[in-house]
Amino acid sequence: MRRLRMMMMVCGVFASVPAFGASPDPKTLEIPAQDLSKARELVRRMGNENYRDREDAQGELAKMGRSAKQALVEATTTETDPEIRARATRLLPKAEADDLKARVDTFLEDKDGKFDHDLPGLKMFRKNLGATPKARELYVEILKSPYNLEMFAAMDRGSVEGGRAVSDRRNTLFSDMIHRQFVGGARPTPPKQPSLADIAAVLLGECEIPHELIPRATIQWNQVSGVTLLQQSSAAMTALNGTGTHAEIFKTIIGKWLGTRDDPLDLAQLVYLLSNGNLKQFPESAVLLRRIALLDTVPGYAKGQALIYLIQQRAKEEAPLLKAIMKNEVRVGDYPGVFKKGENPDKLTTVGSDGMVTQVWFQRNLNGGVADTHTVTLRDVAFAFLVTQAGQSMRDYGFETQPNSNFTPTPAGLGQYAFTSEEKRSAAFVKFGWYQMKENLKRPAKDLILPIKPGK
């Protein structure tokens, strides 16, 4: 809420230095019963017929600060007298700000993390990162931004309101990164890089809230998400390299964040970061590449790239994946972490094997003319890997390249090879099936190769 942001900025809640003499124990913040009774009586007096009495009562409540918060909340939510309700509404932001500042000061004083504190997003933060000194240091850094605390406070109120706040926050950060604002002919404002704490706060928000509840922006900014911020943030890249403040705890956040990515748009953007960036170092990256390759909702080009990067990194380990793609049917339980939690592990689901990964144009007439257009499917890419892993030539199984080209087709050469007809594709699958059967005759029973079948 804007009110929360304003009251934090006005009262300096985001300052990192606690008030002198603050106690680390939140119990010391409890409001004495006599103060609460006094505040409630003053609230009642704000409805007196005498104007001076109403003004005096309001002034006394203002002086009580956070001690009047509960009575003011009660007045704004249950009071029927419009005069009392209006005056309480004006007083409440300052009382809430005083209360939040006191809780922040208490948290900052609790350097050993011995107590539970009622602060925006803290329970969520500790659930994901624990209460270690390094985690605490990052949370303190996040506290410095009223915008981050505003987002955390919205998340505490539920996933719907929290999802809107996460969306607003990441869009604002992206706007600051790319926009140069002109105000009244003044010089443009230079782009502003988000801090590591800003990025961490958004990624934690995306970890907690299902992507369906985080609204996408307009068409122009429909792609903006934590992936975009991570990709363009110099602070995040520095941390992923293992240097800079909070690098260790930030890597923990990245691991958890990668493990929760299931938005098709995010997955399509992530595939390239997982292939050649610092995200390759995370064990979650292999699971995420499988998720991209297997989820039917992910765009075909991303599925193809994910499969290429995964096999290049883990050729032997991913042989079952290639066979599952050829079959276009997987058992959910065979791929832990790929599908949503709670799905029946015995459920059989398709993986979009016949979906287009890319199109290839072969110029048959060197003097010009219309080029032949051919579709490359995910199954074609998986088959190309199976063929080459068996020591066979892709050309021998019907894959073609641009006429008069010296390029030897390889599975990684996506966009340069294709089957030029469905008949050739089916014949290739049958031929490779016969090859596997012959190989099986040469092997002990434990090493038998399961033959692949043409697609459905």
Secondary structure, DSSP 4 states (H G I P E B T S, - for coil): -HHHHHHHHHHTTT-SSPPTT--S-GGGGPPPHHHHHHHHHHHHHTT-SSHHHHHHHHHHHHHHGGGGHHHHHHHHHH---HHHHHHHHHHHHHHHHHHHHHHHHHHHH-TT--S----TTHHHHHHHHTT-HHHHHHHHHHHT-HHHHHHHHHHHT-HHHHHHHHHHHHHHHHHHHH-----TTPPPPPP-PPPHHHHHHHHHHHHHS-GGGS----GGGTT-SHHHHHHH-HHHHHHHTT-STTHHHHHHHHHHHHHH---HHHHHHHHHHHHHSGGGGSTHHHHHHHHHHH-TTS-HHHHHHHHHHHHHH-TTTTHHHHHHHHHT-EEGGGSTTTSPTT--TT-EE---TTSEEEEEEE---TT--PPEEEEEEHHHHHHHHHHHHTT--TGGGT-B-STT--PPP-TT-TTS-B-SSHHHHHHHHHHHHHHHHHHHHTS-GGGPPPPP----
